[in-house]
Structures are given as C-alpha cells and as structure tokens.
Amino acid sequence: GLHTYTHNYKTVYASEDSYFNDLNKISNLVKEQTGVDTRLIRFPGGTSNTVCKCSMKSLSASVTDKGYFYFDWNVTNGDAMGANGAKTISDQVKFCSKFPKSAKEIVVLMHDKELTAKSLPYIIEYYQSCGAKFGVLGPGVGEIHHKPAR
C-alpha cells in the first residue's frame, strides 16, 4: 500500500492538491520499481489526524472518489508512541493484545523499526494463539476507518 512519498505532514497536508501531488509521486515510484499499481493507502496519522489544513472528511472522500481505498488501524504495537510506547518485544505484544474484542478484523499500526521487525514473529504467534487468520487488505475487507477530526 501507499503511505506518502515525503511523510512531511506540513507538506502532505497543506492542501488536498499537496496530498495528491505527494501520493502521485509515491504511486509512480512504486509502479516504476515493482510494476504494481496499488490503490491501497494509509493516511499519515490516520483519518483522525488534526494536522491536515484541509478537511480529512473531504480528503478521505476525495481519495475514494479517485478509486483509492484506505485503512486506518484499530490496534497499535506502540512503536510510535514515544515515552509511553513499547520499549521491548514483550511491550509490543502487550500493546497488540489490546484489540477491540468485538472486532471481526483488526489492522495493526506498525512502523519500520528494528524492534518492530524483531517483535513481529511474536506478535504473529500471539494472534495465532487467539485463533486469528491473516489476510491481505483490499476491497471487500471490512473497513477500518477512524472518525475524521473535521
């Protein structure tokens, strides 16, 4: 899936045009490097972020109108929470155990960090012990969307 090219919130979220310029840049790069034209995206900070100068409600509608589909998350492994976040493999597994018990599907927010890479096998093992099945995000998968801040 696509995230952004720059991940610079000030640039990406300056306007809808800025967002789509950045999205097109990463989309083109992914297609050039992999041959894949993906329509899956995740907004930096999710659709509930408060840094977007435009309306996230409007932006999320615009990406959908342009044929993209997006996912937020309903669980985090705690790798991007600073001082209150996960510092060990055990911490990350513990964060991942805090998923909504009523959820039929979960999407875990993770980042490309060394500790996360080391934690992933343990997180997978934890979810398997809960009876989870793993799949690919795409159309037809239950939508995990945050409520836009505005």
N, C-alpha and C positions, 0 to 999 in steps of 0.2 A: 504493500500500500504506500501511498504518498503521504508525507507529513508536510514538509516545506523544503525549499532549497536553502534558505538562509537561517531559518529558525530565529530570526531577529524580530521580536514582537513589534517593535516600533515601526519597522519597515513593512512587515507582513500585514499588520492590522491597521495601517494608516488609512486605508480605504478599501472598498471592495475591489477596485481596479488593482491596487497594490497586492492584495491577496491573490488575485487571479494571475497577475504577472509572475509572482513567485511560484505559484502552483504550476503554471505552464512551463516554467524553467525546469523544475524538478521532473515534471511529467515527460518532457522532451528528453532529458538526460537519462531517465530510467528506460525509456523506449530505445534510445540510441545504444545504451550499454547492454540491455537484456533482450530487446525485441518485444517486450511486453508493454501493452498499452492498458495500464490499470486504471480503473475508475474508482478505486477504494481510497479513501482519505481519512486522516485523523487530524483535527484541528489542534495546533499547539495550544495547550491549556484547556482543551476541550471546548465544547459549545457554551460552557458556563463561565468562560474566562471573562474578566472585566477589563482587559486592556485594549480590546478592539475599539477603535474610534468609530467604526460603523456598527450597525446593529448585528449581533450574532444571529438573531432570529432571521433577519433579512439575508445575511450571508449564507446561513445553512440552507435557506430556501433557494438561493441562487445556485449553490453547488448542485443541489438536487435537480433544479431546472436544467442545468447543463449536463446532466447524465451521470454525475458522480453519486456515490453513496458513502456515507460517513458513519463512523462508530466512535462513541466515547467509551468510557470504561465504567464498570461498577465495582471494581476491586483494584487496589494498588499493592505492589510489593514493597512500597515505602522507600524506593531507591532515589526519589527526588524530593524528599521532604526535609532536607537539611538536618538540623539538630534533633528534630523529633522523628526522624526517619530511621530506616533499617540500617544497622551497622554490621550485622553478621548474617550468615546464611539462615540461622535459626530465626532471626528477626524477620527476614523476608518471608519465610514460610509462615510465620505467625501473622504477618500482615495479610498474606494471601488467604488465610483461614477466615478472615472477616468478610466473607461474601454474603450478600443478601440470601437468607435461607429460602426465600420464596422464588428466587431467580431460577428460571429454566435454563438460562445461558449466562455465562459470565465472560467478561472481557477484562483482562488484567493489564493495567498500565505498568509497563516496564521500560527501562531505558538501556542504551548500550553502554553498560558499565561493567567493569571486571567482576565485581561482587555479584552482580545480577547473572552474569554468564555462569559463574560457579554455583549459584543458587538454583538455577533453572532445573537441573535434574531432580533436586529435592522438592521443588515446587510441583513438578510434574508427578513425582511419586506421591506427594500429598494428595493431589487431586485424584489420581488413580485410586488411592485408598478410600476416597469418598465416593467412588463409582463414576467419576466424570469420564465423559467421552470427549475427544478432541476433534476439532474440525477446522475448516477454513472459513474465514469471514467473507461474506459476499451477499448478493441479492438472495432473499429467501431466508436468511438467518435473522432471528429476532433482532430488532433494532435496539441498541443500547445507546440512548441519547440523553444527555443532560438537558435540563431546562435552561434555555439561553438567559443570560443575565439581563439582557434587554434586546 
